[in-house]
């Protein structure tokens, strides 16, 4: 039986470039080489597509600081090579803008190539936290208070007044289209607001301001196309004031409780809301839904990630392992889901 040819896309132009490489290394190592022929394609921070030979060297090099340091004008953009490669499906492990936001999904749709994960709409909505929150509000999915401002029309005095009346302090300020907690600030008072707005505006013209929710941080993994299942939830106990980039990827003091210690009725509610949140954005394949649970057991959705971290230590695969699906089987299921949807 011939092997299924799987294109592995990673790297990319977003600031989650390094996280994408870590995820791709894990996916590559766990793909069954007896069943799949893996053809890797790395994309540099400048948007240059590398050929499979060069991309493979990146997967084999665990020194992330050296990755793409030699990308200069002599490197040929190998997008044409990708377009000419016969692939049965594509596994995009491109976190953040230009990978998780519908752009690469649109390219693959135009090429009529199956791919793992959400389609154009689900990807775009999942990436844009402002639109995501509006859709959740329209579908009565519980979430915290929020407001949206634009970097080209920042009036910090007016925004302070709106926060006072709609949200209160402290609050979070974040770019609408970014992941891995990049560009996020916890703002304790009005004196810190302008710096936080400027920080977020470096990453996006659209900025989301959210209420601070005191409670436990939980995550739930979702899997499926039309028929959807949800994993056991896990809990995050950040070593920092909030679950920022350093707490996610660099700080060993952050604790992950997998599965979370919760009553059965809370677990059931989290699963049901996670599946509703997934379907509301037209999700497909996979996603991770992030929650807060307040002291009174009120459940609030924070956000959804349609291409969550996929390292061996990431919550998405670890939650499925705790729910009875090991990493390699999870990859098989995702590839099968991509082929099922395409057919």
C-alpha positions as semicolon CSV with decimal commas, in nm:
position;residue;x (nm);y (nm);z (nm)
1;X;0,000;0,000;0,000
2;X;0,141;0,340;-0,095
3;X;0,206;0,593;0,178
4;X;-0,015;0,897;0,223
5;X;0,179;1,209;0,125
6;X;0,146;1,471;0,400
7;X;0,275;1,825;0,358
8;X;0,388;1,973;0,690
9;X;0,376;2,354;0,691
10;X;0,550;2,543;0,971
11;X;0,741;2,856;1,067
12;X;0,562;3,151;0,913
13;X;0,559;3,528;0,934
14;X;0,396;3,568;1,276
15;X;0,570;3,624;1,609
16;X;0,471;3,267;1,699
17;X;0,730;3,147;1,446
18;X;0,947;2,963;1,700
19;X;0,646;2,800;1,869
20;X;0,536;2,674;1,527
21;X;0,875;2,510;1,474
22;X;0,851;2,334;1,811
23;X;0,503;2,207;1,725
24;X;0,617;2,088;1,381
25;X;0,907;1,894;1,530
26;X;0,670;1,708;1,758
27;X;0,421;1,634;1,481
28;X;0,700;1,513;1,252
29;X;0,849;1,286;1,517
30;X;0,512;1,126;1,595
31;X;0,383;1,076;1,240
32;X;0,399;0,708;1,152
33;X;0,669;0,686;0,885
34;X;0,530;0,348;0,775
35;X;0,196;0,511;0,686
36;X;0,297;0,863;0,582
37;X;0,553;1,021;0,353
38;X;0,612;1,358;0,519
39;X;0,717;1,649;0,297
40;X;0,806;1,951;0,514
41;X;0,783;2,310;0,396
42;X;0,915;2,580;0,627
43;X;0,823;2,945;0,578
44;X;1,069;3,209;0,697
45;X;0,981;3,517;0,900
46;X;1,007;3,709;0,572
47;X;0,752;3,483;0,404
48;X;1,002;3,285;0,195
49;X;0,900;2,922;0,137
50;X;1,192;2,681;0,173
51;X;1,224;2,354;-0,015
52;X;1,172;2,023;0,163
53;X;1,544;1,947;0,198
54;X;1,617;2,273;0,374
55;X;1,297;2,246;0,578
56;X;1,398;1,900;0,695
57;X;1,727;2,037;0,825
58;X;1,532;2,283;1,038
59;X;1,320;2,003;1,183
60;X;1,640;1,814;1,266
61;X;1,805;2,115;1,436
62;X;1,695;2,167;1,797
63;X;1,877;2,499;1,834
64;X;1,589;2,732;1,758
65;X;1,807;3,043;1,782
66;X;1,992;2,930;1,468
67;X;1,683;2,870;1,260
68;X;1,664;3,084;0,947
69;X;1,963;3,296;1,046
70;X;2,108;3,224;0,703
71;X;1,799;3,330;0,509
72;X;1,938;3,586;0,268
73;X;1,869;3,701;-0,084
74;X;2,041;3,395;-0,226
75;X;1,765;3,167;-0,098
76;X;1,515;3,078;-0,367
77;X;1,150;3,112;-0,275
78;X;1,025;2,756;-0,313
79;X;0,651;2,828;-0,318
80;X;0,651;2,698;-0,675
81;X;0,799;2,372;-0,547
82;X;0,514;2,340;-0,298
83;X;0,257;2,412;-0,569
84;X;0,407;2,143;-0,790
85;X;0,429;1,878;-0,515
86;X;0,166;1,604;-0,522
87;X;0,015;1,599;-0,172
88;X;-0,274;1,395;-0,029
89;X;-0,325;1,638;0,259
90;X;-0,151;1,924;0,437
91;X;-0,092;1,957;0,811
92;X;-0,048;2,331;0,877
93;X;0,123;2,397;1,210
94;X;0,136;2,770;1,150
95;X;0,033;2,956;1,465
96;X;-0,090;3,313;1,455
97;X;-0,135;3,551;1,159
98;X;-0,064;3,420;0,808
99;X;-0,127;3,063;0,922
100;X;-0,413;3,041;1,169
101;X;-0,624;3,323;1,028
102;X;-0,765;3,175;0,708
103;X;-0,497;3,295;0,466
104;X;-0,314;2,965;0,418
105;X;-0,649;2,783;0,432
106;X;-0,772;2,996;0,141
107;X;-0,464;2,906;-0,063
108;X;-0,519;2,535;0,004
109;X;-0,888;2,566;-0,088
110;X;-0,792;2,727;-0,420
111;X;-0,548;2,441;-0,484
112;X;-0,814;2,184;-0,386
113;X;-0,579;2,021;-0,136
114;X;-0,723;1,866;0,183
115;X;-0,583;2,012;0,505
116;X;-0,604;1,960;0,878
117;X;-0,807;2,204;1,082
118;X;-1,064;2,478;1,046
119;X;-1,164;2,625;0,711
120;X;-1,131;2,985;0,598
121;X;-1,424;3,120;0,802
122;X;-1,353;2,928;1,122
123;X;-0,985;3,017;1,107
124;X;-1,046;3,387;1,046
125;X;-1,308;3,417;1,320
126;X;-1,103;3,215;1,568
127;X;-0,802;3,440;1,508
128;X;-0,990;3,770;1,536
129;X;-1,086;3,792;1,903
130;X;-1,312;4,092;1,846
131;X;-1,528;3,915;1,587
132;X;-1,509;3,591;1,786
133;X;-1,649;3,764;2,093
134;X;-1,927;3,928;1,891
135;X;-2,026;3,586;1,752
136;X;-2,021;3,432;2,099
137;X;-2,239;3,715;2,228
138;X;-2,487;3,652;1,944
139;X;-2,494;3,280;2,034
140;X;-2,535;3,338;2,410
141;X;-2,205;3,171;2,490
142;X;-2,097;3,298;2,833
143;X;-1,796;3,530;2,834
144;X;-1,657;3,830;3,017
145;X;-1,724;4,196;2,939
146;X;-1,519;4,344;2,655
147;X;-1,483;4,641;2,421
148;X;-1,296;4,700;2,094
149;X;-1,089;5,004;1,994
150;X;-0,878;5,087;1,690
151;X;-0,516;5,199;1,692
152;X;-0,574;5,473;1,434
153;X;-0,844;5,630;1,652
154;X;-0,701;5,598;2,001
155;X;-0,839;5,853;2,242
156;X;-0,701;5,733;2,575
157;X;-0,920;5,974;2,773
158;X;-1,237;5,845;2,609
159;X;-1,121;5,484;2,643
160;X;-1,056;5,535;3,016
161;X;-1,410;5,663;3,057
162;X;-1,549;5,362;2,872
163;X;-1,346;5,120;3,084
164;X;-1,473;5,292;3,399
165;X;-1,835;5,256;3,286
166;X;-1,828;4,920;3,106
167;X;-1,543;4,707;3,240
168;X;-1,358;4,851;3,546
169;X;-0,998;4,798;3,659
170;X;-0,786;4,592;3,634
171;X;-0,841;4,482;3,275
172;X;-0,652;4,319;2,990
173;X;-0,547;4,495;2,671
174;X;-0,456;4,272;2,375
175;X;-0,420;4,279;1,997
176;X;-0,726;4,122;1,834
177;X;-0,526;3,906;1,593
178;X;-0,240;3,746;1,782
179;X;-0,179;3,431;1,983
180;X;0,052;3,293;2,252
181;X;-0,033;3,596;2,470
182;X;0,192;3,819;2,256
183;X;0,124;4,191;2,298
184;X;-0,101;4,145;2,602
185;X;-0,086;4,367;2,911
186;X;-0,266;4,349;3,240
187;X;-0,362;4,708;3,317
188;X;-0,413;4,781;3,686
189;X;-0,518;5,145;3,657
190;X;-0,568;5,429;3,410
191;X;-0,202;5,537;3,437
192;X;-0,091;5,212;3,270
193;X;-0,343;5,224;2,986
194;X;-0,159;5,426;2,723
195;X;0,153;5,208;2,734
196;X;-0,062;4,895;2,705
197;X;-0,252;5,036;2,406
198;X;0,073;5,125;2,230
199;X;0,212;4,778;2,298
200;X;-0,096;4,608;2,151
201;X;-0,102;4,849;1,854
202;X;0,243;4,724;1,747
203;X;0,077;4,395;1,655
204;X;-0,267;4,494;1,525
205;X;-0,481;4,795;1,437
206;X;-0,769;4,638;1,631
207;X;-0,740;4,612;2,010
208;X;-0,960;4,419;2,251
209;X;-1,003;4,532;2,612
210;X;-1,138;4,265;2,847
211;X;-1,244;4,259;3,207
212;X;-1,014;4,088;3,456
213;X;-1,181;3,769;3,573
214;X;-1,068;3,627;3,902
215;X;-1,091;3,251;3,885
216;X;-0,937;2,928;3,770
217;X;-0,799;2,903;3,415
218;X;-0,906;2,590;3,229
219;X;-0,872;2,454;2,878
220;X;-1,062;2,190;2,684
221;X;-0,967;2,025;2,353
222;X;-1,222;1,970;2,077
223;X;-1,201;1,720;1,790
224;X;-1,426;1,648;1,492
225;X;-1,607;1,783;1,189
226;X;-1,985;1,749;1,198
227;X;-1,969;1,507;1,491
228;X;-1,764;1,671;1,767
229;X;-1,619;1,544;2,093
230;X;-1,447;1,729;2,377
231;X;-1,165;1,617;2,605
232;X;-1,137;1,625;2,979
233;X;-1,046;1,979;3,088
234;X;-0,705;2,077;3,222
235;X;-0,613;2,359;3,457
236;X;-0,332;2,613;3,430
237;X;-0,170;2,767;3,734
238;X;0,059;3,038;3,594
239;X;0,382;3,124;3,767
240;X;0,328;3,486;3,655
241;X;0,051;3,734;3,724
242;X;-0,123;3,598;3,415
243;X;-0,059;3,329;3,154
244;X;0,172;3,529;2,926
245;X;0,425;3,409;2,663
246;X;0,699;3,350;2,919
247;X;0,466;3,155;3,146
248;X;0,356;2,938;2,850
249;X;0,694;2,853;2,701
250;X;0,979;2,954;2,932
251;X;0,876;2,953;3,297
252;X;0,892;2,614;3,467
253;X;0,693;2,744;3,766
254;X;0,371;2,728;3,563
255;X;0,171;2,421;3,665
256;X;-0,052;2,218;3,434
257;X;-0,312;2,002;3,609
258;X;-0,419;1,732;3,360
259;X;-0,699;1,649;3,406
260;X;-0,828;1,931;3,626
261;X;-0,979;1,846;3,964
262;X;-1,344;1,933;3,907
263;X;-1,686;1,797;3,989
264;X;-1,846;1,586;3,716
265;X;-2,121;1,839;3,649
266;X;-1,863;2,115;3,591
267;X;-1,666;1,889;3,357
268;X;-1,983;1,811;3,164
269;X;-2,069;2,181;3,136
270;X;-1,718;2,271;3,017
271;X;-1,733;2,006;2,746
272;X;-2,074;2,119;2,624
273;X;-1,975;2,486;2,612
274;X;-1,648;2,400;2,437
275;X;-1,837;2,217;2,162
276;X;-2,085;2,506;2,130
277;X;-1,798;2,754;2,103
278;X;-1,635;2,536;1,836
279;X;-1,952;2,509;1,627
280;X;-2,038;2,879;1,665
281;X;-1,727;2,985;1,469
282;X;-1,774;2,707;1,210
283;X;-1,489;2,505;1,360
284;X;-1,349;2,195;1,196
285;X;-1,091;1,933;1,282
286;X;-0,947;2,067;1,603
287;X;-0,946;2,356;1,847
288;X;-0,865;2,435;2,208
289;X;-1,116;2,638;2,406
290;X;-0,992;2,841;2,703
291;X;-1,211;2,916;3,004
292;X;-1,231;3,092;3,337
293;X;-1,430;2,947;3,626
294;X;-1,523;3,198;3,894
295;X;-1,549;3,116;4,263
296;X;-1,927;3,074;4,226
297;X;-1,865;2,811;3,952
298;X;-1,976;3,046;3,673
299;X;-1,808;2,936;3,348
300;X;-1,685;3,199;3,102
301;X;-1,517;3,138;2,766
302;X;-1,196;3,332;2,717
303;X;-1,111;3,238;2,357
304;X;-1,071;2,958;2,103
305;X;-0,750;2,854;1,924
306;X;-0,796;2,674;1,593
307;X;-0,428;2,572;1,561
308;X;-0,326;2,525;1,923
309;X;0,026;2,442;2,033
310;X;0,114;2,088;1,926
311;X;0,435;2,006;2,109
312;X;0,437;1,691;2,321
313;X;0,397;1,916;2,623
314;X;0,115;2,132;2,484
315;X;-0,228;2,120;2,642
316;X;-0,416;2,014;2,329
317;X;-0,252;1,671;2,282
318;X;-0,197;1,618;2,655
319;X;-0,568;1,665;2,726
320;X;-0,649;1,402;2,466
321;X;-0,394;1,165;2,615
322;X;-0,570;1,210;2,951
323;X;-0,898;1,137;2,769
324;X;-0,768;0,815;2,613
325;X;-0,628;0,922;2,273
326;X;-0,250;0,906;2,246
327;X;-0,055;1,160;2,042
328;X;0,012;0,942;1,736
329;X;-0,352;0,829;1,719
330;X;-0,464;1,191;1,750
331;X;-0,258;1,284;1,444
332;X;-0,412;0,992;1,253
333;X;-0,760;1,113;1,345
334;X;-0,685;1,469;1,235
335;X;-0,550;1,354;0,900
336;X;-0,854;1,131;0,849
337;X;-1,084;1,421;0,938
338;X;-0,915;1,636;0,674
339;X;-0,969;1,370;0,407
340;X;-1,325;1,306;0,522
341;X;-1,418;1,673;0,494
342;X;-1,257;1,711;0,153
343;X;-1,438;1,407;0,016
